[in-house]
Amino acid sequence: MADAQSTAPLLMWLTPALLALLLYGLGQGFVKMWITEVPPARFCLYFACARAIVMGCYYFANPHASILATGGQQVFAVGVFAYLLDGTAWIMYFISIISGPITIVGTLSAAYPALTIVFAHWFLGETLSPLQYGAVVLVVGGCVGKAA
């Protein structure tokens, strides 16, 4: 019984991760099916507006420091820069799925968590367990194998 209790928190991520995998795959298929009807820039604009509404609601629904407070402007600038990078990535993604096969483009674009892990280690000093590092290697290896 103690074994089940110690592994339960470890597996709490599994259900949302599998659901995200399913929804991400369905989303990529639907986008590829109808991408010719909406230009990539317009789709990205719609996506950015929807994301801004959701993030704005989250921002105002939770306690936060004022943008005018000490350090608030730096946080705001980093957030804007992150959204600019994210928007550029989405534009590049939609341009690439128009001209390439979704099986390759989707797989390669889904490998961004590997870079997130590397950057989290470099900039934040975070580490993973050896089992987690093994899983990262398997995912990156699968993406490379799929693209080859």
N, C-alpha and C positions, 0 to 999 in steps of 0.2 A: 504494500500500500504506500509506503514511503517513497518507493521508486516512481509510482504514478504521480505523486504530488510534486516531485522534483522535476519531472519532465513536462508537466502540464504548462508551466509558464514558458518553457522553451518552444512549445508547439503552438502557442497562441497566435503566432504570426502566420502559421500555415494556411488557415482558412482565408484570410484576406489576401495572402500572396497568390494562392491558387485562383481566387476570384479575379484578382487583378490580371493574372495571366490569361484567363478566359476572356475577360472584357477587352483587354489590349488586343488580343488576336482577332476578336470580332470587329473591334473598331478599325483595325488596319484593313481588314477585308472590305468593310463598308466604305471606307474612304477611297480605296482603290476602285471600287465599283462606280462611285459617283464623282470622282475627282475631276472628270472632264467637264462637268456641269458648273462648277464653281472654281474660278481661278485661285491658285495657291495664296496669293496676297490677300484676296477677299476672305478666304477661309481663315487665314491667320488673324485677320482683323476681327472677324466674328469671335474667334477663339480668345483673342486678347480682351475683347470687351466682356465676354462671359467670365473670364478669369478675374478681371478687374472688379466686376460686380461681386463675385464670391469673396474675393480677398478683402474688398472694402467692407462688406458685411461682417466678415470675421474680425477685421481690425476694429470696427466700431462696437462690436458686441463684446469685446474682451478688454480688460484693463491694459493700458499701454502708456508709455512715456510720451510726452509731447514732442513733436518734431522740433520745436524751438528750444527744448531742454538741452543741457550739455550732453553731447554725444548723440543726440537724436538726429541731427542732420547727417552725421556719418552713417548711421544705420539706414536712414532714408536713401542716401546716395548709393550705398551698397545694394539695397533692394531694387532701386531703379536700374542699376548696372546689371544685376542678375536677371531682371525681366527683359532688358535689351538683348542679353546673350540668349535667353530662352526664346525670345521672338525670332531672332536670327536663326537659331537652330530649327525652329518649326518651319520657317520659310525654306530653308535648305532641305528639310525632310520632305516637304510636299513637292518641291521641284524634283527631288530624286525619285519619288514614287511615281511621278508621271512618266519619267523616262526609263525607269528600271523595273525589274521584277520585284513585286512586293515580298516574295519569299526571301530574297537577298537583302533588299533595303530594310525591311522590317527587322530582320535578324541582326544586321549590323547596327542599326539605330537602337536596338534594345540592349546593346552591350554597354551603354553609358554607365550602368552601375559599377562596372569595373573601374572606370575612371573616378567615380565618386569615392570608391574605396581607397584608391591610391591618393587622391587629394585629401581625404579625411585623415589618412595616415600622415601625410606630409605636413598639412597645415594645422590639424587638430590633435595630432599625436594619438589617434585612436588605433587600437589593435583588435584583431580577430583571433579566435581560437584556431588551432591547426586544422580542425575539421572545417571551419568556415573558409579558411584560405584554400583548402582543397576543393570546396564547392565553387569558389570563385574561379579557380583554375579550370575546373570542368566546364563551367559556363562559357568562359572565354574560349576554351578549346573547341567547344561545340559551335560557337559562332564562327570561329576561324575555319573549322571543318565544313560548315554549311556554305560559307562564302567561297571556298576553294573549288 
